[in-house]
């Protein structure tokens, strides 16, 4: 009997000991959190067709993470940023998500960086109750309200409203001929929906021309628009294709003003297109790397301390977007406190009101009813001589359709 009691005592002690120990060193408060670290995952296109757009955004995430960690972390914890490559494909995005959730046990997610991949992962994110800051400029990300998804960008739908409002109300053409040149990929869903909505609002007839994702020659589309005597073209595609389109437009004498949505409002378009970008415009919710305001000045100072001699070529506005996104995540971590879990983090993010980036973008607000965040954009015009995108408006929102 004594032997049996001893064996039973050992078994009970072992069970209690096993269940009382933190799994793999994690604190009891949350998966992905220890006393000294917090794991943040990232899913972005690092090697596919969006790499020119995404590369500066990811660089900013890494640099701001380094800055926070070297400043002591948040509540004594250093951020461990784990970035996975989805190659702008849904299967790779799903595989990356599973790896980050089940192997790395991340606390929160940055990304995905594109619309199709975000749509594919939304149900998974909600099922896992995983706080995520996503970079899909798609209103479906935020409507209806989704507790675990936060948007640090303006939506395609709103951007199209800003562009068409600028054309109609600022340039005031009599009978504008407008074309929508749209990528045949995930982004087309919110883009087409935006044009349907705003063309009715402004009473415009907009011709839609779909461009394949990996198009190598835009001559047929350019000639079609030239025959139609198009005055304004709004392009949503990759940066290399936008530059190709501008070059083909110049070569065939298509004298139209070309506008890019946020992913194309990049200094990289000017660098690739050169003088052909003189009639290129764009909208973006973030200021440029070289803009004169306290927020971008601080961003430049910290970045150049880590990477001296890299002032030029200019980092694109998506660098600014990545910088602010990580800044927002860190603000949420600070507000949530040391005893953190996913629900406390989301609650903390929803207390952010009129978050001031000191000029990098407009004020950002999240509530328990909306995670839209940003609603304001500037309109920019390319200056091929300087390689800069010059703001030609202040921050603008799309018109209120309720009026």
C-alpha positions in Angstrom: 0.0 0.0 0.0 2.9 2.4 0.9 4.4 1.7 -2.5 1.1 2.4 -4.3 0.7 5.6 -2.3 4.2 6.8 -3.2 3.6 6.0 -6.9 0.3 7.9 -6.8 1.9 10.8 -5.1 4.6 11.0 -7.8 2.0 10.8 -10.6 -0.1 13.6 -9.0 3.0 15.8 -8.5 4.1 15.2 -12.1 0.7 16.2 -13.5 0.5 19.3 -11.3 4.1 20.2 -12.3 3.4 19.8 -16.0 0.3 21.9 -16.0 1.8 24.6 -13.9 4.7 25.2 -16.2 4.4 27.8 -19.0 4.4 26.0 -22.4 7.7 26.5 -24.1 8.5 29.5 -21.9 5.4 31.5 -22.7 3.6 33.5 -20.1 0.1 32.5 -19.1 -1.2 35.8 -20.6 -1.0 35.1 -24.3 0.4 32.9 -27.1 3.5 34.4 -28.6 4.4 36.4 -25.4 7.2 35.7 -22.9 8.6 37.9 -20.1 11.1 39.3 -22.6 9.7 38.9 -26.1 6.5 39.2 -28.1 6.2 37.6 -31.6 4.7 39.5 -34.5 4.3 37.7 -37.8 4.2 39.2 -41.2 3.0 38.0 -44.6 4.1 39.9 -47.7 5.1 39.5 -51.3 8.9 39.5 -51.1 9.8 37.9 -54.4 6.7 38.2 -56.7 5.1 40.9 -58.8 4.3 43.3 -55.9 7.9 43.3 -54.5 8.6 46.8 -55.7 5.6 48.1 -53.8 6.0 45.9 -50.7 9.8 46.0 -50.2 9.9 49.6 -48.7 6.9 48.8 -46.4 8.7 45.7 -45.0 11.9 47.7 -44.6 10.0 50.2 -42.5 8.5 47.5 -40.3 12.0 46.1 -39.6 13.6 49.5 -39.0 10.8 50.7 -36.6 11.0 47.3 -34.8 14.7 47.8 -34.4 14.2 51.3 -33.1 11.7 50.1 -30.5 13.8 47.2 -29.3 17.0 49.4 -29.0 14.9 51.8 -27.0 14.1 49.1 -24.4 11.1 47.4 -26.0 7.5 47.7 -24.7 6.9 46.9 -21.0 10.3 45.2 -21.0 9.6 43.0 -24.0 11.5 43.1 -27.3 9.5 42.5 -30.5 10.5 39.5 -32.6 9.3 40.2 -36.1 9.0 37.1 -38.3 8.3 37.9 -42.0 7.1 35.2 -44.5 7.0 35.5 -48.3 3.6 34.8 -49.9 4.9 35.5 -53.5 1.5 37.2 -54.2 -0.2 33.8 -54.2 -3.0 32.6 -52.0 -1.6 29.1 -51.4 1.7 30.6 -50.2 -0.1 33.1 -48.0 -2.2 30.3 -46.4 1.0 28.2 -45.8 2.7 31.2 -44.3 -0.2 31.8 -42.0 -0.3 28.3 -40.7 3.4 28.3 -40.1 3.2 31.6 -38.2 0.2 30.4 -36.1 1.1 26.8 -35.3 4.9 26.7 -35.4 5.9 30.3 -34.4 2.8 30.9 -32.3 2.7 34.6 -33.2 0.8 37.1 -31.0 -0.4 39.4 -33.8 0.0 39.7 -37.6 1.2 42.4 -39.9 -0.3 41.8 -43.4 -1.1 40.3 -45.7 0.0 43.1 -48.1 -2.5 42.5 -50.8 -6.2 42.2 -51.4 -6.7 38.7 -52.6 -4.5 37.2 -49.9 -6.3 39.2 -47.2 -9.7 38.0 -48.5 -8.5 34.4 -48.4 -7.2 34.7 -44.8 -9.9 36.8 -43.3 -12.0 33.8 -42.0 -8.8 32.2 -40.6 -7.8 35.4 -38.8 -11.3 35.7 -37.3 -11.4 32.0 -36.3 -8.0 32.3 -34.6 -9.0 35.6 -33.0 -5.7 36.9 -34.2 -5.2 40.7 -34.1 -4.0 41.8 -37.6 -3.0 45.0 -39.2 -3.7 44.3 -42.9 -2.7 46.2 -46.0 -5.6 45.5 -48.3 -7.2 48.7 -49.4 -10.6 47.0 -49.5 -13.7 48.1 -47.7 -14.7 44.5 -47.1 -11.8 44.3 -44.6 -13.7 46.7 -42.3 -17.3 46.4 -43.3 -19.1 44.8 -41.7 -17.0 45.4 -38.5 -14.4 42.7 -37.9 -13.0 42.8 -34.4 -9.5 41.4 -35.3 -8.7 43.3 -38.5 -7.3 46.9 -38.5 -6.7 48.9 -41.6 -3.9 51.5 -41.7 -4.7 52.7 -45.2 -7.5 54.3 -47.1 -9.7 52.0 -49.2 -9.6 51.8 -53.0 -13.3 52.8 -53.0 -12.5 56.1 -51.2 -9.4 56.8 -53.2 -11.4 56.5 -56.4 -13.9 59.0 -55.0 -11.0 61.4 -54.2 -9.6 61.1 -57.7 -12.9 61.6 -59.5 -13.8 64.5 -57.2 -10.4 66.1 -58.0 -11.0 65.7 -61.8 -14.6 66.9 -61.7 -14.3 69.7 -59.1 -10.8 71.0 -59.5 -9.9 70.5 -63.1 -13.5 71.1 -64.2 -13.5 69.4 -67.6 -16.6 69.9 -69.7 -17.2 66.3 -70.9 -14.3 64.2 -69.5 -13.6 60.8 -71.1 -12.4 58.6 -68.3 -11.0 55.1 -68.4 -10.3 52.6 -65.6 -7.2 50.4 -66.4 -7.4 47.7 -63.7 -5.3 44.7 -62.9 -7.1 41.4 -63.3 -6.4 40.2 -59.8 -7.8 40.5 -56.3 -7.7 44.3 -56.2 -10.2 44.5 -59.1 -13.1 43.7 -56.7 -13.0 46.9 -54.6 -11.7 48.9 -57.6 -14.7 48.0 -59.8 -17.1 48.5 -57.0 -15.6 51.9 -56.4 -16.0 53.0 -60.0 -19.6 51.7 -60.1 -20.4 53.8 -57.0 -18.6 57.0 -57.9 -19.4 57.1 -61.6 -23.1 57.2 -60.7 -22.5 59.8 -58.1 -20.7 62.1 -60.5 -22.8 61.2 -63.6 -19.8 59.9 -65.5 -19.4 57.1 -68.1 -16.2 55.2 -67.3 -14.7 52.7 -69.7 -13.1 49.7 -67.9 -10.1 48.0 -69.5 -8.7 44.9 -67.7 -4.9 44.3 -67.7 -3.5 40.9 -67.0 -1.2 40.7 -63.9 1.9 39.7 -65.9 1.2 41.8 -69.0 4.4 42.6 -70.9 3.0 45.0 -73.5 0.3 47.6 -73.0 0.3 48.7 -76.6 -3.2 47.3 -77.4 -4.8 49.1 -74.4 -3.0 52.3 -75.1 -4.1 52.4 -78.7 -7.7 51.5 -77.7 -7.7 54.5 -75.3 -6.2 56.8 -77.9 -8.9 55.9 -80.4 -11.5 56.7 -77.7 -9.8 60.0 -77.1 -9.6 59.4 -73.4 -8.6 62.4 -71.2 -8.1 60.7 -67.8 -7.0 57.2 -67.0 -7.0 55.7 -63.5 -4.6 52.8 -63.2 -4.5 50.1 -60.5 -1.7 47.6 -61.2 1.9 46.9 -60.2 4.6 49.6 -60.4 6.5 48.1 -63.4 3.3 47.8 -65.4 2.3 51.4 -64.6 5.7 52.6 -65.8 5.4 50.5 -68.9 1.9 52.0 -69.5 3.3 55.5 -69.2 6.1 54.8 -71.6 3.8 53.2 -74.2 1.4 56.2 -73.8 4.2 58.6 -74.6 5.4 56.4 -77.5 2.0 56.3 -79.2 1.0 59.9 -78.4 -1.8 59.2 -75.9 -2.1 62.6 -74.3 -4.0 61.7 -71.2 -3.5 62.4 -67.6 -2.8 59.2 -65.7 -3.7 58.7 -62.1 -2.5 55.9 -59.9 -4.3 54.5 -56.8 -2.1 54.3 -53.6 0.0 51.3 -54.6 1.2 53.2 -57.7 1.7 56.6 -56.1 5.3 55.8 -55.7 8.6 57.5 -56.6 9.6 54.1 -58.2 7.1 54.8 -61.0 9.0 58.0 -61.8 12.3 56.2 -61.6 11.2 53.5 -64.1 9.2 55.7 -66.5 11.5 58.8 -66.5 10.2 61.7 -68.6 7.2 59.7 -69.6 5.8 60.3 -66.0 5.3 64.1 -66.5 1.5 63.6 -66.7 1.4 61.1 -63.9 -0.7 61.8 -60.8 -1.7 59.8 -57.8 -3.5 59.6 -54.5 -2.0 58.4 -51.2 -2.8 58.6 -47.5 0.8 59.0 -46.5 3.4 61.8 -46.9 6.6 61.3 -48.9 10.0 60.4 -47.4 11.3 63.9 -48.2 8.3 66.0 -47.0 9.0 68.7 -44.5 7.1 67.8 -41.3 8.2 66.6 -37.8 7.0 63.0 -38.4 8.9 62.4 -41.6 11.9 64.2 -40.2 12.1 61.8 -37.3 11.5 58.8 -39.6 14.4 59.9 -41.9 16.7 60.5 -38.9 16.2 57.1 -37.4 16.3 55.3 -40.7 19.5 57.0 -41.9 21.2 56.2 -38.6 20.7 52.6 -39.3 21.4 52.9 -43.1 23.7 55.9 -43.7 24.1 57.1 -47.2 20.7 55.8 -48.4 18.9 59.1 -48.7 18.5 58.5 -52.4 16.9 57.0 -54.3 13.9 58.2 -52.3 12.0 55.6 -50.3 8.4 55.4 -51.4 5.3 56.4 -49.5 4.8 52.8 -48.6 7.8 53.1 -46.4 5.8 55.8 -44.5 2.8 53.4 -44.4 4.9 50.6 -42.9 6.5 53.0 -40.3 3.1 54.2 -39.1 1.6 50.7 -39.1 4.3 49.4 -36.7 4.0 52.6 -34.7 0.2 51.9 -34.3 0.9 48.3 -33.2 3.4 49.5 -30.6 0.9 52.1 -29.4 -1.7 49.3 -28.9 0.9 47.2 -27.0 1.7 50.1 -24.7 -2.0 50.8 -24.0 -2.7 47.2 -23.3 -0.3 47.0 -20.5 2.2 44.4 -19.3 -0.4 41.7 -18.6 -1.4 41.3 -22.2 -3.5 39.0 -24.4 -5.1 39.3 -27.8 -8.4 40.6 -26.4 -6.8 43.3 -24.3 -4.7 44.3 -27.2 -7.7 44.7 -29.5 -9.5 46.7 -26.7 -6.5 48.9 -26.4 -6.3 49.5 -30.2 -10.0 50.6 -30.1 -9.2 53.4 -27.7 -6.9 55.1 -30.3 -8.5 58.5 -31.2 -7.0 61.1 -33.5 -3.6 59.4 -33.4 -1.1 62.1 -34.4 1.8 61.0 -36.6 3.1 64.6 -36.8 2.4 65.0 -40.5 3.2 61.5 -41.9 -0.6 61.0 -42.5 -3.9 62.3 -41.3 -5.3 61.5 -37.8 -6.0 57.8 -37.2 -9.0 56.6 -35.1 -10.1 53.1 -34.2 -13.3 52.4 -32.3 -15.3 49.3 -31.2 -17.5 49.9 -34.2 -15.0 50.8 -37.0 -11.4 49.9 -37.8 -11.2 52.1 -40.9 -8.5 54.3 -39.4 -7.6 56.6 -42.3 -10.0 58.4 -44.6 -7.8 61.2 -46.1 -5.5 61.3 -49.1 -3.4 63.9 -50.9 -3.3 64.2 -54.7 0.3 64.2 -56.0 1.9 65.1 -59.3 5.1 63.6 -60.6 8.2 65.8 -61.2 10.5 63.7 -63.4 13.4 66.2 -62.9 13.6 65.8 -59.1 12.2 62.3 -59.0 9.6 63.5 -56.4 5.8 63.3 -56.2 4.7 66.9 -55.3 1.5 67.3 -53.3 -1.0 69.5 -55.2 -3.8 69.3 -52.6 -4.0 69.1 -48.9 -5.6 66.1 -47.2 -8.9 65.3 -48.9 -11.7 62.9 -48.3 -14.2 61.7 -50.9 -17.5 63.6 -51.0 -20.2 62.7 -48.5 -22.8 60.8 -50.6 -25.5 61.4 -48.0 -25.7 65.1 -48.9 
